[in-house]
Amino acid sequence: MRFGVFYVLECPDHDFSRAYREMLAQIGYAEHLGFDEVWLAEHHGSEYGSMPSPQVAAAAVAQRTERMRIGIAVSNLTFDWPVRVAEDYAMVDVLSGGRLDFGVGRGYQPGEFRNMGVGDRQAVSREVFEEALEIVRGLWSRRPGEPFFFHGRHFHIDGVSCHPMPVQRPTPPVYVASISPETFDLVATLGCNLLVTPTLMTLPELNRLVVDIKRRLIAGGRDPLSLDFPMNWQIHLAETTGEAVRDAAGPLSWYYRNVLDLVPSGPDVPRTYERYAELAAASEEAGGLTLDGLRESGVVYVGDPAGLATEIDALHQETGLQHLICWMRFGGLAHDKVLRSMELFAEHVMPLFRDRPPVVPRALRDEVAPVW
């Protein structure tokens, strides 16, 4: 099983210099503790996150680490020119010696589309996203210097080549973030893997979703043991549950107040974003803004290491989880608390699962037994 850390890099006090220093220090410490990877998120123009260019952060991380893979969760392909995206992340792959994991999405916050000058794209973001991803993958998979051509509804590329080319061939691994069935179909077509999170749904709902998607992919010919769905989970550990709750209550409250204000909602939800509005409304109706509600529904794990180990064991059996991303710095949580949570995870949780082999989800074992 693989383990990572994740950063949106919320900065409630606007001391961005401190936030960046702490993030880089935490990433270096995570590598020292044995975490396998770090994932960086792109956001624009709000309190929610302060990493508008994860490619810049990834280049800095590449020079401060030696072993960890550097994941992007995600690059919002609807906000930029896809040739530039391909070039920037190819450079990250080169600088890191081939350690890039490229996570992509189409964005979901209406304010971000407006901030980036592409407000009219949100209604057609799925189309823009699919074309942009095809262009990035196409540029990366060519021979060095070989021109690439593409003509779609939103982008036209005539004889462009990517300089530099990624180290990893044919391309760095591609992960797609999604909560919508339409994107699941795209994932099945492209042979990618999914990035998933319970942030806007309960953990049991996410588990059912993951099992259903894996069922569809297996039916389409995918090897059931190759399906890698990294799960990004907000986690805070302390020696006791009471201490963990005291640490996390304020930062989590701040985070969820912000995210629910930014999710598409109301009568004018852009087309294809209805699922986001439904999940946000359900979260509020279920009392999801309280720490008790978040913990009971499994949206977050706040507690001691032994309880987390029990939860991970259940996820491994129920969904085939083999890749957990730990979102430990959320809502401006104090630096020392984040470091201690990482230490407890590395000491008491990681060793229990490091050598666990991949498994087929429990609900699918009878279904796939004849073919694996």
DOMARTI-785059 format. One record per residue: residue in three letters; x, y, z of N, C-alpha, C, O, CB in turn. Coordinates in steps of 0.001 Angstrom, whole numbers, plus 500000, padded with zeros to 6 digits. Glycine has a CB too. Example, Ala and Ser with C-alpha at 12.3 -4.5 7.8 and 13.67 -1.06 7.14 Angstrom:
% residues 2
ALA513190494310507800512300495500507800513200496700507800514236496681508465511308495527509046SER512850497750507080513670498940507140512900500030507870513409501138508039514084499402505725
***
This chain:
% residues 372
MET500842498814500000500000500000500000500886501248500000501927501280500656499043499999501224ARG500462502268499261501211503511499159500527504610499962499306504618500118501359503932497694PHE501349505552500474500829506636501305501423507969500864502614508075500573501137506377502794GLY500559508983500822501002510312500440500466511378501368499667511102502262500587510610499032VAL500917512604501143500390513783501830499861514737500766500252514660499602501490514474502726PHE498972515635501174498245516476500217498181517910500722498089518163501923496820515930499978TYR498233518861499757498180520285500109497286521060499147497521521082497939499589520887500112VAL496252521701499708495552522799499047496226524112499450496256525084498694494026522809499422LEU496763524100500665497479525224501260496553526406501547496794527531501109498607525665500343GLU495487526114502297494659527201502803495502528076503733496374527580504446493402526648503543CYS495232529371503717496052530294504510495141531363505119495097532492504631497178530953503630PRO494411531009506188493428531943506755494020533270507210493336534292507157492741531300507913ASP495276533281507657495854534527508167496613535318507102497165536380507390496781534222509317HIS496639534798505862497276535474504723498783535634504884499382536458504192496654536832504524ASP499402534886505758500859534891505872501386533812504918501750532714505340501332534633507370PHE501419534148503631501735533151502620503179532668502700503456531501502423501464533711501253SER504095533548503073505494533128503204505625532012504226506308531016503987506383534317503604ARG504959532185505379505006531143506405504357529862505895504878528770506121504307531617507693ALA503218529990505204502510528807504720503373528012503741503415526784503807501191529211504052TYR504056528705502836504909527999501879506097527344502582506464526213502262505406528963500794ARG506695528052503537507819527462504273507384526207505014508071525186504988508410528479505261GLU506229526296505678505745525141506431505439523969505497505767522825505812504493525516507240MET504821524244504363504502523168503425505772522454502975505830521224503000503744523720502206LEU506784523208502566508017522582502092508716521815503212509281520746502977508960523638501513ALA508679522360504433509276521645505568508526520351505855509143519323506132509284522534506821GLN507202520397505790506401519199506042506635518141504973506694516950505281504919519554506106ILE506767518565503725507014517605502642508376516930502837508498515716502673506953518312501258GLY509393517717503185510694517125503441510655516143504591511299515095504543511704518198503724TYR509897516480505632509780515581506779508998514327506403509306513232506874509102516298507957ALA507975514491505546507208513332505099508098512342504357507964511132504538506047513772504202GLU509001512843503528509923511934502842510810511219503862511040510015503750510794512708501816HIS511304511953504850512128511351505902511368510254506652511951509236507022512598512429506889LEU510061510463506876509257509497507625508879508270506796508451507259507353508002510167508137GLY509031508346505470508720507200504635507478507328503784507100506363503120508583506029505473PHE506821508491503773505698508684502860506201508577501425507336508944501120505008510059503104ASP505341508070500555505744507772499184505596508941498227506249508963497185504953506628498674GLU504752509915498555504421510928497562503797512148498226503378512109499383503472510355496506VAL503751513231497457503034514429497847502151514831496672502537514693495511504016515583498256TRP500943515339496999500009515790495965499687517262496209499487517678497351498703514924495962LEU499636518051495130499469519493495200498239519911494394498013519423493287500734520215494681ALA497444520827494968496185521231494342496285522635493761496990523492494293495040521164495354GLU495568522856492659495506524164492009494194524863492366493110524307492185495643524019490470HIS494312526099492882493121526916493127493468528383492929494630528785492994492560526676494558HIS492418529177492683492626530568492294491640531511492981490431531276492984492507530708490787GLY492180532577493561491381533751493871490444533669495049489478534430495099490613534082492731SER490678532785496004489791532740497165490583532268498378491742531870498265488573531807496905GLU489931532321499547490546531836500772490811530331500733491598529811501524489667532171501954TYR490150529641499811490166528181499829491566527601499645491908526604500281489256527648498754GLY492380528215498782493709527680498550494640528755498030494190529737497439493653526518497576SER495939528578498246496893529608497832498024528998497015499185529378497167497462530340499057MET497672528034496132498649527426495249498139527540493801497711526542493221498907525933495645PRO498182528745493215497642528921491874498439528188490799497898527873489739497587530379491544SER499718527912491057500562527222490079501245526034490748502382526156491203501619528191489471PRO500572524890490816501223523731491442502481523299490705503341522635491283500257522568491511GLN502596523674489416503824523335488713505027524072489301506138523543489306503686523659487230VAL504807525296489798505892526023490460506257525339491776507430525116492078505490527497490713ALA505218525012492552505463524309493817506122522962493572507023522566494313504153524117494591ALA505677522248492528506230520924492232507712521017491870508497520143492239505447520260491087ALA508097522072491150509505522244490813510333522470492077511442521951492201509686523420489836ALA509783523255493022510485523462494290510599522160495065511650521864495634509766524515495138VAL509520521376495089509542520093495792510556519144495157511245518402495856508143519453495789ALA510641519175493825511564518286493121513003518518493552513803517582493579511438518477491618GLN513337519753493887514704520078494277514965519840495763516116519874496197515004521515493934ARG513924519603496541514070519393497982513844517942498392513985517601499566513107520284498730THR513499517098497448513254515684497745514053514834496774514504515308495732511735515340497659GLU514218513566497137514986512655496294514177511454495838514414510917494756516205512186497030ARG513235511035496647512556509766496414511068509911496144510520509194495306512756508870497587MET510400510835496844508943510946496762508475511265495344509084512058494627508444512018497723ARG507376510621494969506716511026493738505958512329493996505564512624495124505755509908493223ILE505766513097492930505148514415493040503865514399492217503900514415490987506123515551492556GLY502733514366492917501438514279492259500760515633492184500972516496493035500547513294492982ILE499946515809491162499146517011490998497683516612491150497188515747490427499414517700489611ALA496991517253492103495606516856492396494749518103492627494387518414493762495548515916493642VAL494438518793491571494674518457490178495104519706489414495044520828489917493412517835489545SER495545519462488165495700520565487223494347520802486558493794519899485929496818520262486157ASN493817522011486696492509522335486115492691522676484638493076523793484293491831523521486877LEU492412521710483777492728521843482363491838522834481636492141523204480501492628520514481702THR490761523270482245489879524235481587490371525668481723489813526562481088488486524127482152PHE491393525913482527491811527286482819492953527787481951493256528980481984492210527390484246ASP493599526927481176494863527325480555494970526747479149494152525927478732496058526866481413TRP495992527191478432496291526663477106496992525321477274498020525255477948497170527659476281PRO496468524246476681496989522905476983498445522692476583499133521871477190496147521881476298VAL498924523411475578500341523262475222501221523742476370502227523112476697500670524048473925ARG500834524866476982501604525376478115501564524392479286502578524170479948501064526750478555VAL500405523808479536500289522818480607501233521647480348501945521206481250498833522317480731ALA501234521146479112502102520016478766503569520370478964504336519568479497501860519578477317GLU503962521565478538505357521974478682505758522101480156506802521600480574505592523302477958ASP504906522784480936505236523012482344505426521708483099506401521542483831504150523837483013TYR504491520780482919504575519546483693505604518573483130506126517734483864503222518880483745ALA505902518675481837507036517912481311508324518382481975509190517569482297507134518059479770MET508455519691482181509631520230482855509726519716484290510815519399484767509597521760482845VAL508570519633484985508564519071486334509041517625486312509810517210487179507159519157486950ASP508589516860485329509008515464485248510514515363485033511170514498485614508262514744484116VAL511061516243484203512506516236483971513260516644485234514210515972485636512870517178482810LEU512841517735485856513541518224487055513504517216488200514426517154489014512927519540487518SER512443516437488256512296515461489342512893514109489011512872513207489849510845515288489682GLY513426513946487809513965512648487420512892511616487155513090510428487408514884512142488479GLY511732512072486635510658511138486287509778510748487447509390509587487571511235509913485697ARG509450511719488316508642511407489505507246512020489457506560512035490479509354511889490750LEU506801512525488310505510513200488218504356512214488091504414511286487285505502514152487040ASP503304512416488891501995511790488702501035512922488364500858513845489159501523510974489991PHE500417512857487194499660513987486658498160513778486880497508513044486137499961514175485152GLY497623514433487912496183514397488163495508515581487491496022516699487523495889514399489677VAL494359515332486885493673516377486121492199516446486503491618515460486957493817516125484610GLY491604517615486315490185517819486542489715519008485722490502519652485029489887518032488042ARG488419519291485811487867520380485014487496521590485848486970522567485316486662519903484264GLY487767521545487176487384522653488037485899522598488368485104522026487622487729523983487376TYR485536523200489494484130523172489890483659524468490537482454524661490695483896522034490834GLN484572525363490917484170526575491625483877527701490630484789528148489934485268527008492623PRO482631528169490547482308529218489568483208530441489679483573531036488665480872529646489732GLY483568530819490899484417531986491063485769531823490403486333532797489904484601532281492514GLU486298530616490389487600530395489758487521530582488248488420531172487649488119528994490085PHE486461530087487633486306530295486194486273531794485875486900532240484915485018529602485680ARG485543532564486678485490534011486444486856534650486685487293535491485900484432534666487352ASN487532534255487765488840534835488076489858534595486968490722535435486717489364534267489378MET489752533456486313490711533115485275490286533601483889490942533309482889490916531629485249GLY489182534343483846488740534927482588488074533956481642487984534218480443489882535538481908VAL487599532819482174486967531808481327485601531430481897485217530260481868487869530554481204GLY484872532409482411483576532120483017482623531432482074481783530642482507482952533376483512ASP482739531724480762481837531102479797482170529641479540481393528932478901481873531861478499ARG483314529185480028483705527792479789483057526805480739483037525610480444485187527660479891GLN482524527254481870482067526267482843480931525425482297480840524236482602481629526952484120ALA480064526022481494478939525263480940479395524194479953478670523229479712477962526205480255VAL480589524351479380481110523364478423482424522780478933483247522312478146481314524006477025SER482617522808480242483915522431480798484272520982480521485452520657480384483927522675482282ARG483276520098480434483614518697480168484237518556478777485220517836478601482355517801480289GLU483661519244477798484210519192476450485625519780476416486531519193475824483294519946475470VAL485809520940477055487119521589477082488137520680477758489256520517477272487042522947477811PHE487741520092478879488630519202479627489069518016478774490258517699478726487938518704480899GLU488135517363478108488477516180477328489431516528476193490373515783475924487215515528476772GLU489190517667475520490087518071474443491473518409474980492482518005474402489508519269473692ALA491520519152476087492811519545476659493617518325477089494827518273476870492604520483477853LEU492959517348477697493669516140478123494198515372476920495314514853476959492748515240478960GLU493415515294475860493883514607474650495119515307474081496040514649473597492760514555473586ILE495135516627474139496282517378473618497526517133474479498603516868473947495959518891473564VAL497384517220475787498537517004476670499109515609476467500318515451476299498140517204478147ARG498256514610476481498729513238476287499337513050474899500330512342474732497581512245476493GLY498725513696473908499250513584472556500625514202472408501501513617471772498309514223471589LEU500825515369472983502132516020472936503195515187473637504318515064473148502057517404473567TRP502844514620474775503810513844475551504175512517474896505297512037475060503265513587476927SER503262511929474170503491510573473653504194510556472300504487509482471776502176509844473537ARG504471511732471723505199511791470458506698511548470680507203511637471799504973513155469774ARG507384511241469587508847511214469638509364512633469801508687513567469371509444510554468361PRO510528512841470400511060514193470557511115514935469227511680514452468246512448514143471179GLY510513516120469221510500516935468018509404516615467030509200517369466079511779516809467345GLU508687515510467226507623515135466293506429516064466474505981516256467604507198513659466502PRO505899516648465399504787517607465536503473516912465863503239515759465500504627518419464252PHE502635517651466558501315517149466962500250518073466381500407519294466377501189517061468529PHE499170517480465895498068518236465308496776517843466018496559516675466340497962517979463768PHE495931518830466255494632518558466880493652519651466446493982520837466456494753518498468452HIS492445519233466066491408520199465707490095519771466350489474518792465936491256520316464157GLY489685520519467365488451520226468077487526521431468076487698522361467288488750519793469507ARG486549521404468961485613522531469059486229523707469801485853524855469567484328522094469760HIS487179523427470698487699524470471573489184524765471366489648525854471701487468524085472994PHE489924523818470826491355524014470629491760523563469225491224522598468680492161523246471699HIS492720524291468663493308523923467376494828523993467521495387525039467850492800524866466218ILE495481522864467270496923522752467421497494522319466081497112521276465550497308521746468559ASP498402523108465534498971522813464216500483522626464308501233523597464406498635523940463219GLY500917521386464275502332521099464169503171521538465351504287522023465169502853521726462966VAL502651521377466566503368521779467779504087520571468371503552519462468356502394522398468822SER505282520773468886505977519720469630506301520241471024506379521448471252507277519265468889CYS506486519312471945506693519662473355508183519672473675508896518700473426505948518670474285HIS508631520779474225510028520922474651510038521468476069509585522594476275510834521859473682PRO510540520719477073511150519385476954510083518308476882508891518586477012512091519111478138MET510522517081476675509640515923476759509775515305478144510844515378478750509970514882475650PRO508695514691478660508798514031479971509822512897479956510089512301478913507431513486480399VAL510382512614481106511282511468481261510498510169481138510953509228480487512018511526482620GLN509311510111481767508511508880481783507846508686480422507249509611479869507439508927482915ARG507958507480479900507402507176478598506391506040478692506610505101479458508512506819477619PRO505278506090477934504968507105476922504525508437477512504688509484476885503895506593476008THR503955508395478739503616509630479441503722509365480938503708508207481357502179510134479054PRO503829510410481753503656510212483194502271509620483482501344509824482699503844511552483958PRO502120508889484597500799508351484945499767509472485049500046510542485589500866507569486272VAL498569509207484522497487510195484517496364509709485415495903508573485297496964510450483074TYR495929510583486316494800510317487211493731511376486953494049512544486731495249510321488721VAL492473510968486982491362511885486744490535511999488017490130510991488596490481511403485552ALA490285513240488455489426513480489620488000513646489146487733514401488211489889514733490422SER487075512939489790485684513027489354484728512501490401485078511655491225485490512271488065ILE483496513026490349482388512442491101481195512198490177480089511930490647481982513362492275SER481421512291488845480299512195487907480430510973487012481534510638486583480209513457487052PRO479297510290486717479337509080485884479905509329484499480562508450483941477954508502485753GLU479666510524483918480170510803482580481694510742482529482273510243481564479689512167482113THR482334511252483576483793511212483600484293509805483866485384509446483424484338512170484655PHE483511508995484586483905507597484779484032506899483418484940506095483208482873506854485682ASP483109507218482494483173506621481165484456507037480451485081506228479766481945507024480334LEU484845508300480613486091508768480010487279508024480598488184507622479866486258510281480215VAL487284507838481905488368507109482568488476505699482003489577505209481750488141507058484095ALA487333505047481805487339503696481260487913503688479847488654502776479480485924503111481263THR487572504698479057488051504773477674489555504997477618490248504385476804487332505891476923LEU490061505871478479491469506248478431492377505282479179493593505300478985491641507623478992GLY491806504445480027492625503547480821493333504223481974494356503731482450493623502894479956CYS492795505357482433493384506080483562492838505522484873492014504607484883493094507603483457ASN493312506087485970492767505779487277492126507024487868492375508140487411493857505232488211LEU491302506824488884490536507912489486491148508384490798491651507584491587489103507475489718LEU491099509697491019491344510284492330489995510490492990489108511107492401492146511630492227VAL489823509981494215488523510080494884488703510679496266489781510604496856487841508695494981THR487628511278496777487652511865498120486243511871498689485282512032497936488238513305498093PRO486092511701500002484763511798500617484396513214501030483463513386501814484691510898501819THR485084514230500541484853515589501029483400516020500898482877516671501802485735516560500284LEU482729515674499797481342516099499589480357514940499672479213515069499234481207516782498245MET480784513813500225479863512696500402480338511875501593481486512000502020479773511816499108THR479456511035502131479859510202503255480802509111502775480843508790501588478631509589503951LEU481553508549503700482477507482503335481740506251502800482209505672501821483329507097504537PRO480610505814503383479894504683502778479439504967501354479478504076500506478695504321503623GLU479005506206501077478616506552499705479808506455498763479689505936497653478019507968499654LEU480947506951499205482144506874498370482547505424498136482929505055497025483302507647499016ASN482465504609499167482824503200499018481959502517497963482463501774497121482689502474500357ARG480648502775498017479753502172497013480114502656495616480109501879494662478274502507497323LEU480427503934495501480797504512494215482055503852493664482099503478492492481007506023494349VAL483072503708494497484335503101494058484107501662493591484620501259492547485379503132495201VAL483348500896494351483093499498493975482334499431492657482636498590491811482301498769495082ASP481343500315492472480576500313491229481449500669490034481327500055488974479409501286491326ILE482334501662490195483212502044489085484174500913488759484413500613487589483995503326489423LYS484725500286489790485634499166489542484908498032488832485484497382487959486243498662490859ARG483649497784489194482874496740488518482782497041487018482956496152486186481454496625489137ARG482506498311486686482374498695485279483703498560484545483735498097483405481856500133485164LEU484788498957485181486091498883484530486536497435484341487117497088483312487133499649485342ILE486263496596485333486609495180485219485810494531484093486342493727483328486352494446486553ALA484525494886483997483684494355482922484212494778481554484019494081480558482233494824483095GLY484884495939481520485461496412480268486845495858479972487460496228478972485526497888480285GLY487346494963480845488603494301480555489776494714481414490872494185481226488944494528479171ARG489600495644482360490727496053483204491071494956484203490188494263484709490403497365483947ASP492361494805484480492833493869485493492360494362486857492706495477487246494392493725485454PRO491580493571487599491028494063488867492088494458489880491835495311490732490142493020489471LEU493273493855489808494320494187490774495153495392490351496002495859491109495224492998490978SER494910495897489134495666497062488665494942498370488932495510499442488723495948496935487186LEU493700498303489390492899499515489558493374500287490778493212499840491913491401499170489689ASP493952501435490534494559502252491582493739503530491728493835504433490898496058502578491255PHE492936503603492781492088504763493033492583505469494292492059505209495375490593504344493179PRO493563506344494189494023507039495385492884507773496075492137508515495437495133508015495032MET492755507567497369491713508233498151492340509321499002493225509056499816490948507221499039ASN491877510542498808492363511695499552491439511919500746490248512179500573492434512968498645TRP491989511817501958491158511811503170491730512791504177492921512748504483491074510386503787GLN490892513668504690491324514582505746491509513796507040490574513174507544490298515738505943ILE492736513836507569493111513013508720493867513872509720494756514639509348493970511793508282HIS493508513738510994494347514312512038494471513314513166493474512810513683493771515654512552LEU495714513030513546496012512077514608496644512779515801497403513738515652496936510971514093ALA496316512283516976496980512685518216497033511452519109496467510409518781496228513889518927GLU497719511584520242497838510436521143496488509956521641496303508762521875498718510787522322THR495540510871521806494184510508522232493179511145521297493474512145520642493919510945523694THR491983510564521235490930511121520398490532512512520883490303513411520074489711510195520386GLY490451512688522190490081513990522721491033515083522278490603516173521901490029513939524220GLU492327514795522322493317515787521888493182516067520394493273517218519965494746515304522210ALA492965515021519607492815515206518168491611516080517842491684516946516970492683513857517474VAL490511515853518540489300516648518317489546518103518668489129518995517929488128516098519142ARG490207518354519767490500519738520159491380520438519122491177521615518822491187519767521532ASP492359519710518578493243520297517566492492520651516288492690521724515719494380519338517243ALA491631519742515842491072519826514490489775520606514392489397521015513295490846518461513965ALA489084520826515491487735521403515430487716522747514703486929522930513774487176521574516838GLY488557523676515105488560524998514491488960524979513028488236525535512201489480525900515241PRO490097524354512664490495524306511259489478523621510350489250524085509233491808523606511140LEU488864522529510801487878521857509955486624522703509787486058522752508695487514520497510542SER486183523366510843485034524253510734485302525350509716484447525652508882484695524864512097TRP486481525943509782486860526990508819486840526440507400486303527072506490488260527557509148TYR487422525267507213487505524685505873486116524453505277485855524865504146488282523365505916TYR485226523800506022483930523441505452483017524645505259482185524636504352483245522428506333ARG483146525670506073482407526902505795482825527474504443481985527945503676482639527943506914ASN484109527432504159484608527983502908484228527137501704483757527671500700486100528126502973VAL484425525821501789484198525001500608482730524995500201482427525003499008484673523582500859LEU481817524981501158480407524949500800479933526277500227478924526320499523479575524586502007ASP480645527357500518480333528638499885480794528693498441480296529513497670480964529769500661LEU481732527842498057482352527912496737481812526888495756481978527046494546483825527737496865VAL481169525840496256480627524797495391479431525342494609478657526124495161480216523552496222PRO479253524951493328478070525380492576476786525048493332476612523921493796478049524718491191SER475891526018493456474642525804494192473611526823493725473925527725492947474868525913495733GLY472368526672494209471316527608493873470646527284492550470905526237491956471865528994493833PRO469775528190492084468977527906490883469770527964489580469298527460488561467839528875490801ASP470955528562489584471709528746488343472966527886488292474008528336487814472085530200488178VAL472873526663488776474020525760488736474379525476487277473503525114486491473716524432489502PRO475659525636486898476041525353485515475730523915485135475796523010485967477523525635485305ARG475391523718483870475088522389483362476267521453483609477423521851483466474747522446481861THR475977520229483973476894519127484308477490519255485700478315518429486089478012519060483295TYR477084520294486477477571520438487848476471520190488871476628520506490050478157521822488051GLU475361519624488416474245519391489326474639518468490488474153518626491608473067518794488561ARG475516517512490210475908516560491254476620517275492404476434516910493565476818515463490667TYR477433518289492092478110519039493143477091519738494046477209519703495271479079520068492530ALA476095520368493431475081521066494213474298520097495093473995520402496247474130521823493290GLU473969518923494543473226517931495314474033517465496532473496517345497632472863516731494426LEU475327517206496321476161516723497415476351517790498486476347517482499678477514516271496887ALA476517519047498065476676520126499036475411520300499861475478520481501076477031521437498330ALA474253520244499202472989520389499917472786519234500892472355519441502026471818520463498928ALA473096518019500448472943516856501326473884516951502514473519516570503627473202515559500554SER475090517455502288476048517592503382475527518541504447475642518260505640477394518082502855GLU474960519652504030474437520616504995473217520060505728473079520243506938474075521928504292GLU472339519385505001471132518834505626471481517769506663470775517609507659470203518241504560ALA472568517046506425472971515977507346473807516482508513474333515688509294473746514921506598GLY473930517791508633474729518343509713476208518189509492476987518137510443474358517706510993GLY476606518115508204477994517848507871478959518940508255480170518735508168478109517603506440LEU478472520102508679479375521175509065479858521045510503480740521796510920478698522504508876THR479308520120511263479781519919512635480863518853512638480844517942511810478613519518513578LEU481793518960513556482858517960513620482295516583513926482764515584513379483895518348514674ASP481299516521514790480674515219515082480081514613513815480237513420513554479575515370516162GLY479389515457513022478793514965511784479841514498510790479673513461510147477940516041511155LEU480916515251510660481987514877509737482633513560510154482931512716509309483045515983509669ARG482847513385511452483475512157511922482537510962511780482957509890511344483911512310513376GLU481273511142512145480332510029512092480091509551510662479882508360510432479014510431512729SER480120510471509706479869510090508314481136509627507608481076509201506454479261511256507556GLY482283509703508281483534509251507688484137510217506700485083509865505995483325507960507023VAL483612511437506628484171512432505721485592512785506153486446513069505313483283513699505682VAL485844512767507451487185512996507997487480511888509003486572511241509525487301514418508670TYR488781511685509263489151510857510399489929511736511366490993512258511031489989509606509956VAL489390511894512567490041512641513638490042511734514855488981511413515390489313514017513934GLY491225511316515301491267510395516425492672509883516665493654510566516377490323509233516193ASP492759508652517204494059508074517515494484507107516411493659506721515583494020507356518877PRO495761506708516385496246505845515304495563504483515242495333503961514151497717505643515453ALA495234503896516397494633502559516373493292502571515650492995501664514872494452502027517800GLY492484503593515904491196503687515232491356503868513732490588503300512956490389504829515805LEU492337504647513318492573504843511886493006503538511227492565503229510120493637505930511658ALA493855502778511890494284501496511334493090500576511086493039499876510074495284500816512274THR492138500581512008490927499763511829490151500212510600489672499382509827490026499842513079GLU490025501533510417489291502077509272489993501720507957489331501331506994489150503611509402ILE491305501844507907492034501549506678491921500070506334491782499712505164493508501954506814ASP491982499215507340491826497780507101490468497488506470490375496686505540491985496991508414ALA489424498130506967488087497926506402488026498425504959487439497764504102487024498644507257LEU488623499579504682488618500121503323489382499209502367488980499029501217489226501530503307HIS490470498641502840491261497730502010490408496549501566490448496156500400492507497234502776GLN489634495982502493488802494832502165487562495223501355487185494518500419488381494123503438GLU486934496337501709485659496710501087485823497298499691485007497028498810484936497702501960THR486866498095499477487009498796498199488290498446497458488494498908496335486960500276498426GLY489154497643498060490433497358497445491425498497497579492369498598496796490238497036496010LEU491216499357498571492095500510498743493560500073498824493923499221499635491704501295500004GLN494383500667497978495816500377498033496654501650497942497862501594497713496202499422496909HIS495990502812498126496686504074497899495946505158498682494865505580498272496763504425496363LEU496502505605499784495842506588500644496652507877500678497849507869500964495656506029502075ILE495980508983500380496587510307500455496062510985501713494854511139501888496275511160499173CYS496973511386502580496610511942503878496608513471503801497660514094503655497586511448504979TRP495436514060503899495284515518503895495375515958505356494366516003506059493907515978503220MET496568516278505801496800516541507217496939518024507543496731518432508686498031515818507667ARG497286518824506555497340520263506796496090520883506170496074521174504975498659520901506205PHE495068521080506958493806521640506469493421522833507325493682522858508528492678520573506480GLY492805523814506701492261524950507434493269525716508263492899526340509257491185524489508313GLY494550525682507873495556526400508645495951525720509940496442526383510853495067527757508948LEU495749524397510045496139523664511248497600523951511596498452524009510709495921522147511053ALA497886524130512880499218524530513330500291523552512854500092522337512834499249524635514853HIS501427524118512476502548523355511912502964522198512821503140521076512345503745524277511673ASP503120522451514107503571521396515006502552520276515122502922519114515292503862521966516374LYS501256520620515030500217519587515089500263518705513843500069517492513929498821520229515235VAL500520519317512684500626518544511440501813517591511516501694516417511167500769519486510217LEU502960518097511974504151517247512071503922516062513003504340514943512703505346518065512557ARG503259516307514132503011515220515078502046514196514495502223512995514700502459515772516394SER501037514651513777500098513738513133500829512855512117500577511653512036498961514527512445MET501729513456511349502519512685510389503380511646511090503479510503510643503398513614509557GLU504000512051512192504842511115512946504038509919513442504477508777513309505499511826514133LEU502867510176514009502045509089514539501599508151513423501561506935513606500823509651515278PHE501261508720512262500859507885511133502022506992510696501850505790510489500377508763509953ALA503209507594510559504368506831510091504782505747511083505230504673510682505540507767509837GLU504631506030512376505080505089513395504085503969513653504474502813513820505349505818514672HIS502793504313513686501794503353514172500857502809513092500232501769513299500974503996515238VAL500746503476511958499781503051510936500484502488509707500175501385509255498884504224510529MET501413503236509180502061502841507927502656501438507972502472500686507015503141503826507583PRO503365501046509040503976499704509030502967498564508948503308497474508489504811499522510262LEU501736498796509384500726497739509373500259497404507965499734496316507727499539498145510219PHE500446498330507030499872498157505695500901498193504577500564497945503420498849499214505450ARG502138498495504901503135498689503859503238497492502924503401497669501717504478498966504479ASP503149496294503452503334495092502630502014494435502223502018493313501716504183494089503379ARG500894495111502437499607494535502028499538494440500507499738495449499830498425495385502571PRO499265493278499954499119493165498496497775493716498057496857493800498872499267491698498039PRO497629494098496782496321494550496290495301493429496366495632492255496197496430495063494846VAL494052493809496624492956492827496680491787493346495855491648494547495625492512492554498158VAL490958492417495421489693492760494774488692493132495857488641492456496884489159491580493896PRO487883494194495668486871494540496676486011493333497046485671492514496192485977495676496162ARG485669493236498312484942492074498814483685491787497986483399490632497673484564492287500278ALA482941492827497634481678492636496913481885492106495497480940491600494892480914493945496856LEU483092492208494957483330491797493571484062490470493459484277489987492347484113492857492853ARG484448489871494565485317488691494485484652487529493763485295486851492961485726488254495876ASP483380487291494035482700486199493342482517486520491865482558485626491019481344485918493991GLU482315487807491555482049488201490173483283488062489281483169487682488116481546489631490132VAL484474488374489834485661488393488984486513487144489138487495486973488416486491489607489291ALA486149486269490071486985485086490303487278484287489049488393483782488915486328484194491299PRO486325484141488104486638483318486923487688483915485994488250483197485168485392483082486141VAL487970485237486113488839485864485122490121486411485710490868487094485010488110486964484433TRP490408486129486992491682486654487521492402485589488356493486485845488881491432487925488382
***
